[in-house]
Amino acid sequence: MFQLMDWVKSHFVTERDLRATAWALGSRHRGEIGAGARAEIRLPNKSSSQRAVLRAVIRDEARKAQAPDRQGGSSAASGE
């Protein structure tokens, strides 16, 4: 039972961990967060929990790329 709990904890990624890792990747890879995560996940010195965070970053970056632009400022949204 403890092994199962350890496995779950190692694969659970908090929003805080996701943001912190994305910020660090952006710093190390000149703003290329997704590319940095894909490069670092291949490194042999990463633990399973670090790989889980990197996979979460890759998923989050893909989700952001597919999301519509919220900065557009449409007049329908402002009630005009």
PyRosetta script that sets phi, psi and omega in degrees:
from pyrosetta import init, pose_from_sequence

init()
pose = pose_from_sequence("MFQLMDWVKSHFVTERDLRATAWALGSRHRGEIGAGARAEIRLPNKSSSQRAVLRAVIRDEARKAQAPDRQGGSSAASGE")
pose.set_psi(1, -39.3)
pose.set_omega(1, -179.9)
pose.set_phi(2, -66.1)
pose.set_psi(2, -33.7)
pose.set_omega(2, 178.2)
pose.set_phi(3, -64.5)
pose.set_psi(3, -39.2)
pose.set_omega(3, 178.2)
pose.set_phi(4, -63.8)
pose.set_psi(4, -43.5)
pose.set_omega(4, 179.0)
pose.set_phi(5, -64.4)
pose.set_psi(5, -40.5)
pose.set_omega(5, 177.3)
pose.set_phi(6, -63.1)
pose.set_psi(6, -40.2)
pose.set_omega(6, 179.5)
pose.set_phi(7, -64.4)
pose.set_psi(7, -44.6)
pose.set_omega(7, 180.0)
pose.set_phi(8, -62.5)
pose.set_psi(8, -45.9)
pose.set_omega(8, 179.6)
pose.set_phi(9, -61.7)
pose.set_psi(9, -36.3)
pose.set_omega(9, -178.2)
pose.set_phi(10, -72.8)
pose.set_psi(10, -18.7)
pose.set_omega(10, -179.0)
pose.set_phi(11, -107.8)
pose.set_psi(11, 0.3)
pose.set_omega(11, 177.3)
pose.set_phi(12, -89.1)
pose.set_psi(12, 126.3)
pose.set_omega(12, -177.5)
pose.set_phi(13, -117.2)
pose.set_psi(13, 121.6)
pose.set_omega(13, 177.7)
pose.set_phi(14, -80.9)
pose.set_psi(14, 159.4)
pose.set_omega(14, 177.9)
pose.set_phi(15, -61.6)
pose.set_psi(15, -35.7)
pose.set_omega(15, 178.7)
pose.set_phi(16, -63.6)
pose.set_psi(16, -45.7)
pose.set_omega(16, 178.4)
pose.set_phi(17, -62.9)
pose.set_psi(17, -39.7)
pose.set_omega(17, 179.9)
pose.set_phi(18, -62.2)
pose.set_psi(18, -48.4)
pose.set_omega(18, 179.7)
pose.set_phi(19, -64.2)
pose.set_psi(19, -42.7)
pose.set_omega(19, -178.6)
pose.set_phi(20, -64.4)
pose.set_psi(20, -41.8)
pose.set_omega(20, 180.0)
pose.set_phi(21, -67.8)
pose.set_psi(21, -41.6)
pose.set_omega(21, 178.3)
pose.set_phi(22, -61.9)
pose.set_psi(22, -41.6)
pose.set_omega(22, 178.7)
pose.set_phi(23, -62.8)
pose.set_psi(23, -45.3)
pose.set_omega(23, -179.9)
pose.set_phi(24, -64.8)
pose.set_psi(24, -40.9)
pose.set_omega(24, 178.2)
pose.set_phi(25, -63.4)
pose.set_psi(25, -41.6)
pose.set_omega(25, 177.8)
pose.set_phi(26, -60.4)
pose.set_psi(26, -38.0)
pose.set_omega(26, 178.6)
pose.set_phi(27, -68.6)
pose.set_psi(27, -42.6)
pose.set_omega(27, -177.2)
pose.set_phi(28, -76.4)
pose.set_psi(28, -26.7)
pose.set_omega(28, -172.9)
pose.set_phi(29, -119.0)
pose.set_psi(29, 31.6)
pose.set_omega(29, 173.7)
pose.set_phi(30, 53.4)
pose.set_psi(30, 44.3)
pose.set_omega(30, 176.8)
pose.set_phi(31, 85.4)
pose.set_psi(31, -7.5)
pose.set_omega(31, -179.6)
pose.set_phi(32, -89.0)
pose.set_psi(32, 78.5)
pose.set_omega(32, -173.8)
pose.set_phi(33, -65.3)
pose.set_psi(33, -50.3)
pose.set_omega(33, -178.5)
pose.set_phi(34, -62.7)
pose.set_psi(34, -45.0)
pose.set_omega(34, 179.3)
pose.set_phi(35, -65.3)
pose.set_psi(35, -38.3)
pose.set_omega(35, 177.8)
pose.set_phi(36, -65.1)
pose.set_psi(36, -40.9)
pose.set_omega(36, 178.5)
pose.set_phi(37, -64.7)
pose.set_psi(37, -42.5)
pose.set_omega(37, 179.4)
pose.set_phi(38, -65.4)
pose.set_psi(38, -35.1)
pose.set_omega(38, 178.5)
pose.set_phi(39, -71.1)
pose.set_psi(39, -43.8)
pose.set_omega(39, -176.2)
pose.set_phi(40, -73.4)
pose.set_psi(40, -26.8)
pose.set_omega(40, -179.3)
pose.set_phi(41, -67.2)
pose.set_psi(41, -22.2)
pose.set_omega(41, 179.2)
pose.set_phi(42, -81.8)
pose.set_psi(42, -12.7)
pose.set_omega(42, -178.1)
pose.set_phi(43, -68.1)
pose.set_psi(43, 138.5)
pose.set_omega(43, -176.0)
pose.set_phi(44, -73.3)
pose.set_psi(44, -15.1)
pose.set_omega(44, -175.8)
pose.set_phi(45, -91.2)
pose.set_psi(45, 13.0)
pose.set_omega(45, -179.1)
pose.set_phi(46, -91.9)
pose.set_psi(46, 135.3)
pose.set_omega(46, 177.2)
pose.set_phi(47, -78.6)
pose.set_psi(47, 170.2)
pose.set_omega(47, 180.0)
pose.set_phi(48, -65.3)
pose.set_psi(48, -34.5)
pose.set_omega(48, 178.8)
pose.set_phi(49, -71.1)
pose.set_psi(49, -36.1)
pose.set_omega(49, 176.3)
pose.set_phi(50, -66.3)
pose.set_psi(50, -39.2)
pose.set_omega(50, 177.6)
pose.set_phi(51, -65.3)
pose.set_psi(51, -35.9)
pose.set_omega(51, 177.9)
pose.set_phi(52, -63.5)
pose.set_psi(52, -41.6)
pose.set_omega(52, 178.2)
pose.set_phi(53, -65.9)
pose.set_psi(53, -42.4)
pose.set_omega(53, 179.5)
pose.set_phi(54, -64.3)
pose.set_psi(54, -39.3)
pose.set_omega(54, 175.6)
pose.set_phi(55, -62.9)
pose.set_psi(55, -39.4)
pose.set_omega(55, 178.0)
pose.set_phi(56, -64.4)
pose.set_psi(56, -38.7)
pose.set_omega(56, 177.2)
pose.set_phi(57, -63.8)
pose.set_psi(57, -43.1)
pose.set_omega(57, 179.4)
pose.set_phi(58, -61.8)
pose.set_psi(58, -44.6)
pose.set_omega(58, 178.1)
pose.set_phi(59, -62.4)
pose.set_psi(59, -42.4)
pose.set_omega(59, -179.0)
pose.set_phi(60, -65.2)
pose.set_psi(60, -41.9)
pose.set_omega(60, 178.2)
pose.set_phi(61, -64.3)
pose.set_psi(61, -39.3)
pose.set_omega(61, 178.0)
pose.set_phi(62, -65.8)
pose.set_psi(62, -39.8)
pose.set_omega(62, 178.7)
pose.set_phi(63, -64.3)
pose.set_psi(63, -42.8)
pose.set_omega(63, 178.9)
pose.set_phi(64, -64.2)
pose.set_psi(64, -36.0)
pose.set_omega(64, -179.3)
pose.set_phi(65, -68.0)
pose.set_psi(65, -30.4)
pose.set_omega(65, -178.6)
pose.set_phi(66, -89.2)
pose.set_psi(66, -16.8)
pose.set_omega(66, -177.9)
pose.set_phi(67, -71.5)
pose.set_psi(67, 145.5)
pose.set_omega(67, 176.6)
pose.set_phi(68, -66.8)
pose.set_psi(68, 153.2)
pose.set_omega(68, -178.8)
pose.set_phi(69, -68.9)
pose.set_psi(69, 121.1)
pose.set_omega(69, -179.9)
pose.set_phi(70, -92.3)
pose.set_psi(70, -1.6)
pose.set_omega(70, -177.8)
pose.set_phi(71, -92.2)
pose.set_psi(71, 2.5)
pose.set_omega(71, -172.9)
pose.set_phi(72, -64.4)
pose.set_psi(72, -32.1)
pose.set_omega(72, 177.9)
pose.set_phi(73, 67.9)
pose.set_psi(73, 54.1)
pose.set_omega(73, -179.1)
pose.set_phi(74, -71.6)
pose.set_psi(74, 149.6)
pose.set_omega(74, -178.4)
pose.set_phi(75, -71.7)
pose.set_psi(75, -23.8)
pose.set_omega(75, 178.3)
pose.set_phi(76, -67.3)
pose.set_psi(76, -34.8)
pose.set_omega(76, -179.9)
pose.set_phi(77, -71.6)
pose.set_psi(77, -27.6)
pose.set_omega(77, -178.2)
pose.set_phi(78, -88.7)
pose.set_psi(78, -3.3)
pose.set_omega(78, 176.7)
pose.set_phi(79, 84.9)
pose.set_psi(79, 15.8)
pose.set_omega(79, -180.0)
pose.set_phi(80, -88.5)
pose.dump_pdb("model.pdb")
